[in-house]
Amino acid sequence: MRMILALVAVLYSAAALAQTDKPPMVGDKPLVQIKPRAAAATGKTEAAAPKGKPQSTAVRLQACLEIDDGTKDRLNCYDAVIAPQPKPKAPKAKGVADCRFFKEEDERLACFNGFAESIPKLPKN
């Protein structure tokens, strides 16, 4: 009985000493605390994707349509989805990806608007 009482006293005092104000240590370095992703993300992104499910190019282009038409912000949104690669003689755009080849910003914006507006709206799940 004395042995059990001594063992409980030793374990209780060790537990009491372990509860200090210092952060937990691994060797001589503090244990790294990782914050959740929601708290770590402070930047705002346009057309943000839902968690675990990346958005298609069509959905991201349609999200750009919510920005005022004819503005630099809308063109920047399109350029974030499909990076521009201007060419001196841009071919006639047969698809939305061909809009990136236009050198003039107004031509590129008009090209993107034409394709983005013609994309059928996808049902939201």
C-alpha positions as CSV (number, residue, x, y, z in Angstrom):
1,M,0.0,0.0,0.0
2,R,2.9,2.4,0.8
3,M,4.5,1.6,-2.5
4,I,1.3,2.5,-4.4
5,L,1.0,5.7,-2.4
6,A,4.6,6.7,-3.2
7,L,4.2,5.9,-6.9
8,V,1.0,8.1,-7.1
9,A,2.8,10.9,-5.3
10,V,5.8,10.8,-7.7
11,L,3.5,10.7,-10.8
12,Y,1.3,13.5,-9.5
13,S,4.2,15.8,-8.8
14,A,5.7,15.0,-12.2
15,A,2.4,15.9,-13.9
16,A,2.2,19.2,-11.9
17,L,5.8,20.2,-12.9
18,A,5.1,19.5,-16.5
19,Q,2.3,22.1,-16.6
20,T,4.3,25.3,-17.1
21,D,3.9,28.5,-19.1
22,K,6.7,27.7,-21.4
23,P,5.9,26.2,-24.8
24,P,6.6,22.5,-25.3
25,M,10.2,21.7,-26.1
26,V,11.9,19.1,-28.3
27,G,15.4,18.9,-27.1
28,D,16.5,22.5,-26.8
29,K,14.2,23.9,-29.5
30,P,10.5,24.8,-29.1
31,L,7.9,22.5,-30.6
32,V,6.5,24.0,-33.9
33,Q,2.9,24.9,-33.7
34,I,1.1,24.7,-37.2
35,K,-1.8,27.0,-37.8
36,P,-4.9,25.8,-39.7
37,R,-5.0,26.8,-43.4
38,A,-8.0,29.1,-43.0
39,A,-6.1,31.2,-40.4
40,A,-2.9,31.2,-42.4
41,A,-4.5,32.4,-45.7
42,T,-4.7,36.2,-45.5
43,G,-4.5,37.0,-49.3
44,K,-7.7,37.4,-51.3
45,T,-7.9,35.6,-54.6
46,E,-10.3,36.2,-57.5
47,A,-12.5,33.3,-58.4
48,A,-11.3,31.2,-55.5
49,A,-11.8,27.5,-55.8
50,P,-13.8,25.5,-53.2
51,K,-11.8,23.4,-50.8
52,G,-10.5,20.2,-52.4
53,K,-12.1,20.8,-55.8
54,P,-10.1,22.9,-58.4
55,Q,-12.3,25.0,-60.7
56,S,-12.3,24.6,-64.4
57,T,-11.0,27.3,-66.8
58,A,-14.5,28.0,-67.9
59,V,-15.7,28.7,-64.4
60,R,-12.8,31.0,-63.7
61,L,-13.4,32.9,-67.0
62,Q,-17.0,33.3,-66.1
63,A,-16.1,34.7,-62.7
64,C,-14.1,37.4,-64.5
65,L,-17.4,38.5,-66.1
66,E,-18.5,39.9,-62.7
67,I,-15.8,42.6,-62.9
68,D,-16.8,45.8,-64.7
69,D,-16.5,45.5,-68.5
70,G,-13.7,47.3,-70.3
71,T,-11.5,47.7,-67.2
72,K,-7.9,46.7,-66.6
73,D,-9.1,44.6,-63.6
74,R,-11.1,42.3,-65.9
75,L,-8.2,41.9,-68.3
76,N,-5.9,41.1,-65.3
77,C,-8.4,38.5,-64.2
78,Y,-8.4,36.9,-67.7
79,D,-4.6,37.0,-67.8
80,A,-4.5,35.2,-64.4
81,V,-6.5,32.4,-65.9
82,I,-4.7,32.2,-69.2
83,A,-1.3,33.9,-69.2
84,P,-0.6,36.3,-72.1
85,Q,2.0,35.4,-74.7
86,P,1.8,38.3,-77.3
87,K,3.0,37.7,-80.8
88,P,3.7,40.3,-83.5
89,K,1.1,38.7,-85.9
90,A,-1.5,37.1,-83.8
91,P,-3.6,34.4,-85.6
92,K,-7.4,34.6,-85.7
93,A,-8.7,33.3,-82.4
94,K,-10.4,29.9,-82.9
95,G,-10.6,29.2,-79.1
96,V,-10.3,31.1,-75.9
97,A,-6.6,30.0,-75.5
98,D,-5.7,31.9,-78.7
99,C,-6.7,35.2,-77.1
100,R,-3.4,35.2,-75.2
101,F,-1.5,35.9,-78.4
102,F,-3.0,39.4,-79.0
103,K,-0.6,42.2,-78.3
104,E,-3.1,45.0,-77.8
105,E,-4.9,44.9,-74.5
106,D,-8.2,46.0,-76.0
107,E,-8.2,43.3,-78.6
108,R,-7.3,40.7,-75.9
109,L,-10.1,41.9,-73.7
110,A,-12.6,41.8,-76.5
111,C,-11.5,38.3,-77.5
112,F,-11.8,37.0,-73.9
113,N,-15.2,38.6,-73.4
114,G,-16.5,37.0,-76.6
115,F,-15.5,33.6,-75.6
116,A,-16.4,33.9,-71.8
117,E,-19.9,35.2,-72.6
118,S,-20.6,32.3,-75.0
119,I,-19.7,29.6,-72.4
120,P,-23.0,28.1,-71.1
121,K,-23.5,28.5,-67.4
122,L,-22.7,25.4,-65.5
123,P,-25.1,24.2,-62.8
124,K,-23.9,24.7,-59.3
125,N,-23.8,21.5,-57.2
